[in-house]
Amino acid sequence: MSNQNKSALITGASRGIGKATAIAFAKAGYDLYVTCEKSIDALYELARQLEKEYHITCTAVQADMGDFLDVKELFADIEELDVLVNNAGICHSGLLADMSPEQWHRVQAVNLDSCFYTSKFAIPLMLKKHSGKIINVSSVWGTQGASMEVAYSASKGAVNTFTKALARELAPSNIQVNAVAPGVIDTDMNAGYTDDERAVLIDEIPANRMGTPEEVAAMILQIATAPEYMTGQVITVDGGWC
Ligand code: NAD
């Protein structure tokens, strides 16, 4: 990492919102750490592209954010950090009664436990600087709750409360904790919808379209550069939907 740039860790950056966020932060001159669970070739390619285009450093790491030891190993190589973006997440569609305990725990591990694991290691680095931003990617389902997505909704509801509680805990140390709660964003996470299902969904959204990963990324970057007095907020980006 070069000394003059601010640094950010963005989890789940091989595609979708995480990738768009990595690009937005690179454009803004941040040195980056980016992670993904499986698509490491895509992540290496992104890192190479960002370094070349924006003259920053970008370290790509394959790690499961739902696994404490993977996160511990990731942070073994990080010496300083200004911004942590907890973006890695998975969804699970289906009736709750059909869900296995393993499926339930996996959703909680990747979406919620990951926020604890990364924050646990990021906070001491931020305390050293007496500054830092933790930004969690939640979802509108975290407050509304969605049929067929009970585990996902519960995990994101917990992310919202995690955000508010940690914000209070870290405010005296000048570390801000906020969340962004997207509505329906056009990423691979929603690739399972048929054309008809997409049309019905879009019809419900006042903006009459899905959001783009770039719009969520722009919001995350704005939260990272927001005044220090803003903390404990869950900012909705949903085209007026919820
Ligand atoms: P996506 O499926 O396109 O991308 C998910 C990213 O997370 C990928 O890079 C993947 O490698 C990574 N990831 C998944 N599991 C991981 C793990 N265990 N460890 C490390 N990385 C892992 O999804 P997306 O739509 O870009 O979603 C990103 C975040 O935004 C998620 O937290 C999701 O819940 C949230 N979100 C998405 C939408 C939407 O409509 N797409 C809406 C609200 C919230």
Residues whose N, C-alpha, C, O or C-beta is under 5 A from the ligand:
A	BS01	NAD	G12 A13 S14 R15 G16 I17 G18 T35 C36 E37 K38 A63 D64 M65 G66 N87 A88 G89 I90 V110 V137 S138 S139 V140 P182 G183 V184 I185 T187 D188 M189
